[in-house]
Amino acid sequence: MMSHKSKVKDIYVADISFEVVEEDLQKLFSVCGTVKAINMLKDDRTGHFNGRAFIRMASDAEAKEAINMLDGTRLINRCISVSAARDKPIIEPIEETAVKKSRRPRPGKGRRK
């Protein structure tokens, strides 16, 4: 449970203007507390900022305040969307199990000998 609580510090921000720089996000989110880290996401092909970012606040309370206070705020020429970052799903074990079960022949099906 401790790892889930620490994830509340991470905020996902979408619909960010392409004109925004890291300093703009730093200034905006520091109104709610201490900004520990900013990760502005880039397009894999072009390397250009894609309008989304992850921001880590110093505490859960600061992150919650930022979400409540800044969701829908206009930054430069767009209203940003601010929410709690979701944990990354563990895909591989789930898919492996599902694939193995679906490939297993069912008893009683098929040709009889």
VENMOMO-V939963 format. One line per field, one symbol per residue. burial: b if it has 9 or more other ideal C-beta (glycine too) atoms within 8 Angstrom, else e. A space follows every 10 residues. Layout:
burial->???
This chain:
burial->eeeeeebbbb bbbbebbeeb eeebbbebbb ebbebeebeb ebeeeeeebe ebbbbbbebe ebbbbbbebb bebebeebeb bbbbbeeeee eeebeeeeee eeeeeeeeee eee
